[in-house]
Amino acid sequence: MGQRISSWVELFQSLQEAFIGVVQAEVRSIRADFELSKRLLARAIGLAAGAMFVVFWAIGVVVFLLIQVAGLWLPLWLATLVVLAVLVVVGVVLVAAARGSLRRIEAPKAMIRRHVQESMDWWEDEIMPAPDVAEERSFPAGDRAPQRDKEVQ
């Protein structure tokens, strides 16, 4: 009887260790997802700052263009207009890149919900399979299913 109690104690201790291992793995996985979101957010902020920088100078070019057009009706304004067009295109590309980066960031609540759902799906599929799935499992030829606690150990 003492041996059987000991095996149950060991079984529950190993179950506790396995549960702690799963929780630690989930925490590491969530932490990695948060790190990815942090990097994506930093990139998006950098791209948005770059876009604001370009827009700032584009406004300066617009002012310069207005001065040139009003003061001189020379081809110089055409060159200024080309520079403005290039800066605006660069600004639009940076804004589009920043928006794309922001869309790839997963909200923390959704990230945690996804991890919990994945864990629950794994638990249902691997630990507690449906009864019909457990009955379909076969053993290799010559092997048999364990019958007692000693064989399981």
Backbone torsions as a table, in degrees:
resi	resn	phi	psi	omega
1	MET	NA	-38.5	-179.8
2	GLY	-62.6	-37.0	178.6
3	GLN	-65.2	-39.9	-178.5
4	ARG	-66.6	-41.9	177.7
5	ILE	-63.4	-40.9	179.4
6	SER	-61.5	-41.3	-179.8
7	SER	-67.0	-34.7	177.0
8	TRP	-67.3	-41.1	178.0
9	VAL	-61.4	-45.6	178.3
10	GLU	-63.1	-38.9	178.7
11	LEU	-61.4	-46.6	180.0
12	PHE	-68.9	-34.8	176.3
13	GLN	-65.2	-41.7	179.0
14	SER	-68.9	-33.7	175.8
15	LEU	-65.2	-41.3	177.3
16	GLN	-62.9	-44.6	179.3
17	GLU	-63.2	-40.5	179.0
18	ALA	-65.2	-42.1	179.0
19	PHE	-63.0	-44.4	178.6
20	ILE	-62.5	-40.3	177.7
21	GLY	-61.8	-42.0	178.6
22	VAL	-64.7	-44.1	179.7
23	VAL	-63.3	-42.9	178.4
24	GLN	-63.8	-39.3	178.0
25	ALA	-64.6	-40.4	178.0
26	GLU	-64.8	-41.4	178.7
27	VAL	-62.6	-42.7	177.4
28	ARG	-62.4	-41.2	-179.8
29	SER	-65.5	-43.8	178.5
30	ILE	-65.2	-40.7	178.5
31	ARG	-61.0	-41.0	178.4
32	ALA	-64.1	-39.6	177.6
33	ASP	-66.0	-38.9	177.2
34	PHE	-64.3	-38.2	177.9
35	GLU	-63.3	-41.9	177.9
36	LEU	-62.6	-44.9	178.4
37	SER	-61.7	-38.4	179.4
38	LYS	-63.3	-44.3	179.1
39	ARG	-65.0	-41.2	179.0
40	LEU	-64.9	-39.3	178.6
41	LEU	-66.1	-42.1	178.3
42	ALA	-62.2	-40.2	177.7
43	ARG	-64.4	-44.6	-179.7
44	ALA	-62.4	-40.9	178.7
45	ILE	-64.7	-40.7	177.5
46	GLY	-62.9	-43.5	178.0
47	LEU	-65.4	-39.2	177.9
48	ALA	-65.0	-39.4	176.9
49	ALA	-63.5	-41.4	176.3
50	GLY	-61.8	-40.9	178.2
51	ALA	-63.8	-41.3	178.2
52	MET	-65.2	-37.4	177.0
53	PHE	-61.1	-46.3	-179.9
54	VAL	-64.7	-42.6	179.4
55	VAL	-63.7	-39.1	177.6
56	PHE	-56.8	-49.1	-179.4
57	TRP	-71.6	-29.2	175.9
58	ALA	-64.0	-36.8	176.2
59	ILE	-64.5	-39.8	176.0
60	GLY	-61.9	-39.6	178.2
61	VAL	-67.4	-38.3	177.2
62	VAL	-61.6	-43.6	177.9
63	VAL	-61.8	-45.5	178.3
64	PHE	-61.1	-41.2	178.5
65	LEU	-61.9	-44.2	179.3
66	LEU	-62.4	-40.2	178.5
67	ILE	-64.3	-45.0	-178.4
68	GLN	-65.7	-42.5	-179.2
69	VAL	-66.2	-42.4	-178.2
70	ALA	-70.6	-37.9	-174.6
71	GLY	-84.5	-38.0	-174.9
72	LEU	-136.4	130.3	175.7
73	TRP	-96.4	63.3	-177.5
74	LEU	-118.4	165.9	179.3
75	PRO	-64.1	-7.9	178.4
76	LEU	-58.2	-36.1	-179.0
77	TRP	-66.2	-30.3	178.7
78	LEU	-64.5	-40.7	176.3
79	ALA	-63.4	-40.2	178.0
80	THR	-64.6	-38.2	178.8
81	LEU	-64.9	-38.0	178.3
82	VAL	-64.7	-44.1	177.8
83	VAL	-60.7	-42.6	177.7
84	LEU	-60.4	-45.4	-179.3
85	ALA	-60.9	-42.6	179.0
86	VAL	-62.9	-44.9	180.0
87	LEU	-63.6	-39.4	179.5
88	VAL	-66.1	-42.3	178.7
89	VAL	-61.9	-43.6	177.8
90	VAL	-60.9	-42.9	178.9
91	GLY	-62.3	-41.9	179.3
92	VAL	-65.1	-41.4	178.8
93	VAL	-63.5	-42.2	179.2
94	LEU	-65.0	-40.9	178.2
95	VAL	-63.8	-42.9	178.7
96	ALA	-62.9	-41.0	178.5
97	ALA	-65.1	-40.2	178.8
98	ALA	-64.6	-42.8	178.8
99	ARG	-64.2	-39.5	177.3
100	GLY	-63.1	-39.9	178.2
101	SER	-65.9	-40.4	-179.9
102	LEU	-66.4	-33.2	179.4
103	ARG	-68.5	-27.2	-178.6
104	ARG	-80.2	-9.5	-180.0
105	ILE	-78.5	127.0	179.1
106	GLU	-90.3	132.9	179.4
107	ALA	-63.5	142.1	-178.1
108	PRO	-56.4	-40.6	-179.2
109	LYS	-63.8	-43.0	179.0
110	ALA	-67.6	-35.7	-180.0
111	MET	-64.6	-46.0	179.7
112	ILE	-65.9	-41.8	178.5
113	ARG	-60.3	-41.5	179.3
114	ARG	-63.8	-44.3	179.7
115	HIS	-63.4	-42.7	179.8
116	VAL	-64.8	-42.1	179.4
117	GLN	-64.4	-41.0	177.3
118	GLU	-62.5	-40.1	178.6
119	SER	-66.1	-41.4	178.9
120	MET	-65.4	-41.4	177.6
121	ASP	-62.2	-43.8	178.5
122	TRP	-61.4	-44.9	-178.9
123	TRP	-59.6	-45.8	-178.6
124	GLU	-67.4	-36.8	-177.4
125	ASP	-79.7	-39.5	-172.3
126	GLU	-98.9	-39.9	-174.6
127	ILE	-91.1	-43.7	-176.8
128	MET	-121.7	69.2	-179.7
129	PRO	-68.2	160.2	178.7
130	ALA	-61.6	149.4	-177.4
131	PRO	-56.0	-38.6	-178.6
132	ASP	-67.3	-29.4	177.5
133	VAL	-72.2	-40.6	-179.5
134	ALA	-64.9	-35.8	-179.7
135	GLU	-71.3	-29.0	-176.9
136	GLU	-77.2	-16.8	-178.5
137	ARG	-65.0	129.7	179.3
138	SER	-113.8	160.3	179.8
139	PHE	-107.4	150.0	179.4
140	PRO	-58.6	157.7	-178.4
141	ALA	-56.5	135.0	179.2
142	GLY	89.6	-19.6	178.3
143	ASP	-93.4	159.8	176.9
144	ARG	-137.2	162.7	179.2
145	ALA	-69.5	142.5	177.2
146	PRO	-63.2	138.4	-175.5
147	GLN	-104.8	-28.0	-175.3
148	ARG	-132.4	169.1	-178.9
149	ASP	-58.4	-38.4	-176.3
150	LYS	-65.0	-35.3	-179.9
151	GLU	-72.5	-30.9	-179.7
152	VAL	-68.6	-38.0	-178.0
153	GLN	-66.5	NA	NA
